[in-house]
C-alpha cells in the first residue's frame, strides 16, 4: 500500500512558521527523534528547515494513523528510513511551493519507494537534457509539444528511481533510461509541479 500527502509552502517563510511546523509534529515522530528534529530546525538555510519540518509533520500524521513510534536513521548515502520498522519505507521531496511525502507499507516483501517533486522547468530544457539524459530520452523531449513539461516528467522519474535505490545523484543520470526501468511510475501534475512516485510494480 502506498500513501502520499502534500503540504503547501508559504511564499515568505518566517521564523514563526518554522516554529509552528516544529511544534505541530506529532508525538509519534517526536518521541524517538528529538535530536533529529532539532538538527532540522537548526538548518542554516531557513526555507529548507521549514520544508524538512513540514515533511516530518506529514510523516507524523502517517505514524499516528498506523499507531507507531518509529526511529529515523539515515543510510550511508543520506536516505532517511525507519530503523526499527522494516515493513515501511518512505520518501520525501519538495519544490518551491510543495512538500511531498510518500509512504510504502508491505509485510510481504521489502518495501521500496521514491518520490520526486519539481517545479515545471521554465527555460529551454534541451541543453540540460543533452548533458544529463540518454539519447532516447532526449529524442522523447525533442518530439514533445511541451518540451519543458516532458523534461520535468523525465527528471522526476530519474530522481524518484534514485531515491528508491537510496543512492541519490551518486549514480549519473545519463547512465540509465527512465523509460525502460522495471519499476512502476505514477506521475501527476499539481500547482505548477510535476511529481513522480517510483516503486516495485507489485506494491502499486
Secondary structure, DSSP 8 states (H G I E B T S, - for coil): -EEEEEEE--SS--HHHHHHHHHTS-HHHHTT-HHHHHHHHT-SSHHHHHHHHHHHHHHHHHHHHHT----EEE-TT--EEETT-TTEEEEEEE-SSEEEEEEEE-SSS---EEEEEEE---S--HHHHHHHS-HHHHHHHHT-SSHHHHHHHHHHHHHHHHHHHT-GGGS-GGGS-GGG-SSEEEEEEETTEEEEEEE-GGG-
